[in-house]
């Protein structure tokens, strides 16, 4: 029986992890490294959210993706037999998808595994750099929609807060996960710079303000598909 592990598996509490302060750990491939900010289940087959690094000329064995995979390319170029995906690319590989990933120049990724159940989810491959920013209606805030699909609750966006923005209070009825891609922001609990991952529980709020400006990965309502820690 596979050992079950728990990293930030209690969904009812707010969690913050500064991935820059975390050590890299080796994956089974030997040339791919990772920092896990969330894991519930067996180490190699549980639900997991990680920062992943492929070193130069690295590869990973062919594999399937039960319950799907989401990737945001942060740096470098990520590749598989389906294409070459530069920084800024968003990928949703649904259940049933199979590939053999590699990277010639090396790359860094934000990866979420086994959190996207549903056989009719679309495969998505989009370069976010080609999408125009659109105002959300909140002063100083704009977004790029990366993934949303009828019959599924989770929505993935890039969100930008302009310099000198104070959003007062943002409500996340279905919870949210944020990852700081550029710039920084703060609230009454701390400061959050590049590489910081936050999870806001269902019904939680955030009171962000930024002097420099900030760009975020933002997933809302994804907690509906996460397993709760038994702890």
C-alpha positions as CSV (number, residue, x, y, z in Angstrom):
1,X,0.0,0.0,0.0
2,X,1.3,3.4,-0.9
3,X,2.2,5.8,1.9
4,X,-0.2,8.7,2.2
5,X,1.2,12.2,2.8
6,X,-0.3,15.5,3.7
7,X,1.1,19.0,2.8
8,X,-1.4,21.8,3.5
9,X,-4.3,19.4,3.1
10,X,-6.7,21.2,5.5
11,X,-8.9,23.2,3.1
12,X,-10.7,25.3,5.8
13,X,-7.6,27.4,6.7
14,X,-5.7,30.0,4.8
15,X,-2.2,28.9,3.7
16,X,0.8,30.8,2.4
17,X,4.0,29.3,1.1
18,X,7.0,31.3,-0.2
19,X,8.4,28.7,-2.7
20,X,11.7,30.7,-3.0
21,X,12.5,29.5,0.5
22,X,11.7,25.9,-0.1
23,X,14.4,23.4,-1.1
24,X,14.2,21.5,-4.4
25,X,13.5,17.8,-4.1
26,X,14.3,15.2,-6.8
27,X,11.5,13.5,-8.8
28,X,11.7,9.9,-10.0
29,X,13.0,11.0,-13.3
30,X,16.3,12.3,-11.8
31,X,16.4,15.4,-14.1
32,X,13.2,17.0,-12.9
33,X,13.0,18.8,-9.5
34,X,10.0,20.1,-7.5
35,X,8.7,22.1,-4.6
36,X,5.4,20.8,-3.3
37,X,3.1,23.4,-1.8
38,X,0.1,21.0,-1.6
39,X,-0.2,17.2,-1.5
40,X,-2.9,14.9,-0.3
41,X,-2.5,11.2,-1.0
42,X,0.4,8.9,-2.0
43,X,3.6,10.8,-2.9
44,X,3.6,10.0,-6.6
45,X,-0.2,9.6,-7.2
46,X,-1.9,12.0,-4.9
47,X,-3.4,15.4,-5.6
48,X,-0.5,17.8,-5.7
49,X,0.4,21.4,-6.6
50,X,4.1,22.0,-7.2
51,X,6.7,24.3,-8.7
52,X,8.6,22.1,-11.1
53,X,12.0,22.6,-12.7
54,X,13.3,20.8,-15.7
55,X,17.1,21.1,-16.0
56,X,18.7,21.5,-19.4
57,X,18.2,18.5,-21.7
58,X,15.9,16.9,-19.2
59,X,12.9,14.5,-19.8
60,X,10.2,12.6,-18.0
61,X,8.9,9.2,-19.0
62,X,5.6,8.9,-20.9
63,X,2.6,8.9,-18.6
64,X,-1.1,9.4,-18.5
65,X,-3.0,12.0,-16.5
66,X,-5.8,10.6,-14.4
67,X,-8.1,13.5,-13.3
68,X,-6.1,15.9,-15.5
69,X,-3.1,18.2,-15.2
70,X,-2.7,22.0,-15.3
71,X,0.5,23.7,-16.3
72,X,1.6,27.3,-16.4
73,X,5.1,27.8,-17.9
74,X,6.9,30.3,-15.7
75,X,10.4,30.3,-17.4
76,X,12.1,28.6,-20.3
77,X,10.5,26.3,-22.8
78,X,8.5,23.1,-21.9
79,X,8.0,20.6,-24.6
80,X,6.3,17.3,-25.4
81,X,5.4,15.5,-28.6
82,X,2.5,17.9,-29.1
83,X,4.5,21.1,-29.2
84,X,7.0,23.5,-27.6
85,X,5.5,25.7,-25.0
86,X,7.3,28.9,-24.0
87,X,7.0,31.0,-20.8
88,X,3.5,32.3,-20.5
89,X,1.8,29.2,-21.9
90,X,-1.1,27.7,-20.1
91,X,-2.0,24.0,-20.6
92,X,-4.9,22.0,-19.4
93,X,-4.3,18.3,-20.2
94,X,-7.6,16.5,-19.3
95,X,-8.2,13.0,-18.1
96,X,-7.1,10.5,-20.8
97,X,-4.3,12.7,-22.1
98,X,-0.9,11.1,-22.5
99,X,2.5,12.7,-23.3
100,X,6.3,12.4,-22.9
101,X,7.5,15.8,-21.6
102,X,11.0,17.2,-21.9
103,X,12.9,20.5,-22.0
104,X,15.9,21.3,-24.1
105,X,16.8,24.7,-22.6
106,X,15.3,23.9,-19.2
107,X,12.1,25.4,-17.7
108,X,10.2,26.2,-14.6
109,X,6.5,25.4,-14.2
110,X,3.5,25.7,-11.9
111,X,1.8,22.3,-12.0
112,X,-1.4,20.9,-10.6
113,X,-2.1,17.2,-10.8
114,X,-5.3,15.1,-10.3
115,X,-7.5,18.1,-9.6
116,X,-9.6,18.2,-12.9
117,X,-12.0,15.2,-13.0
118,X,-14.3,14.9,-16.0
119,X,-13.9,13.1,-19.3
120,X,-15.3,15.9,-21.3
121,X,-12.9,18.6,-20.2
122,X,-11.3,20.4,-23.1
123,X,-7.6,20.2,-23.9
124,X,-6.3,23.8,-23.7
125,X,-3.0,25.2,-24.9
126,X,-2.8,28.9,-25.1
127,X,0.0,31.5,-24.9
128,X,-1.2,34.0,-22.4
129,X,1.1,36.6,-23.9
130,X,-1.2,36.8,-26.9
131,X,-4.4,37.5,-24.8
132,X,-5.4,41.1,-24.2
133,X,-6.0,42.3,-20.6
134,X,-9.6,43.1,-19.9
135,X,-10.9,45.2,-17.0
136,X,-12.8,43.3,-14.3
137,X,-14.8,46.4,-13.3
138,X,-12.8,46.8,-10.1
139,X,-10.6,50.0,-10.2
140,X,-7.0,49.0,-11.0
141,X,-7.7,45.3,-11.8
142,X,-7.6,43.5,-15.1
143,X,-7.6,39.8,-16.2
144,X,-6.9,37.3,-18.8
145,X,-9.2,34.3,-18.9
146,X,-7.2,31.0,-19.3
147,X,-9.8,28.3,-18.6
148,X,-13.6,28.1,-17.9
149,X,-16.0,25.4,-19.0
150,X,-19.7,24.9,-18.6
151,X,-20.6,22.2,-16.1
152,X,-17.3,22.7,-14.2
153,X,-16.8,25.1,-11.3
154,X,-13.1,26.0,-11.5
155,X,-12.0,29.1,-13.4
156,X,-8.3,29.9,-14.1
157,X,-7.2,33.5,-14.9
158,X,-4.2,35.7,-14.8
159,X,-5.0,38.8,-12.8
160,X,-3.1,42.1,-12.8
161,X,-3.3,44.8,-10.2
162,X,-2.0,48.2,-11.3
163,X,0.5,50.2,-9.2
164,X,-1.0,52.0,-6.3
165,X,-4.1,49.8,-6.2
166,X,-6.1,49.1,-3.1
167,X,-8.9,46.6,-3.7
168,X,-10.3,47.0,-0.1
169,X,-11.9,43.5,0.0
170,X,-12.1,40.6,-2.5
171,X,-14.5,37.8,-1.7
172,X,-13.9,34.2,-2.7
173,X,-17.1,32.3,-2.2
174,X,-15.7,29.1,-3.6
175,X,-12.1,29.6,-2.4
176,X,-9.1,30.5,-4.4
177,X,-5.5,29.7,-5.1
178,X,-3.1,32.5,-6.0
179,X,0.5,32.5,-7.2
180,X,2.5,35.7,-7.5
181,X,4.1,35.8,-11.0
182,X,5.4,39.4,-11.0
183,X,5.6,42.3,-8.6
184,X,4.2,42.1,-5.0
185,X,1.3,42.9,-2.9
186,X,0.4,43.0,0.8
187,X,-2.5,42.8,3.2
188,X,-2.9,42.9,7.0
189,X,-1.2,39.5,7.3
190,X,1.9,40.0,5.3
191,X,3.8,40.8,2.1
192,X,3.7,38.5,-0.9
193,X,6.4,38.5,-3.6
194,X,7.2,36.5,-6.7
195,X,7.0,32.8,-6.0
196,X,4.4,33.0,-3.2
197,X,1.5,30.6,-3.3
198,X,-1.7,31.3,-1.3
199,X,-4.8,29.3,-0.8
200,X,-7.9,31.2,0.4
201,X,-10.7,28.9,1.9
202,X,-14.3,28.9,0.8
203,X,-16.0,32.1,1.9
204,X,-12.6,33.7,2.5
205,X,-11.6,37.3,1.7
206,X,-8.4,39.1,0.7
207,X,-7.7,42.8,1.2
208,X,-4.8,43.3,-1.2
209,X,-3.0,46.5,-1.9
210,X,0.1,47.1,-4.0
211,X,2.4,50.0,-4.6
212,X,4.5,48.5,-7.4
213,X,1.8,46.5,-9.1
214,X,1.4,42.7,-9.3
215,X,0.5,39.9,-11.7
216,X,-1.0,36.7,-10.3
217,X,-2.1,33.2,-11.4
218,X,-5.6,32.9,-9.9
219,X,-7.8,29.8,-9.7
220,X,-11.3,30.2,-8.2
221,X,-13.7,27.4,-7.1
222,X,-11.1,24.7,-7.6
223,X,-11.3,23.6,-4.0
224,X,-14.5,21.8,-4.9
225,X,-12.3,19.1,-6.6
226,X,-9.7,18.8,-3.8
227,X,-9.6,16.0,-1.3
228,X,-9.6,17.0,2.3
229,X,-6.8,15.9,4.6
230,X,-7.8,13.4,7.2
231,X,-5.8,15.3,9.8
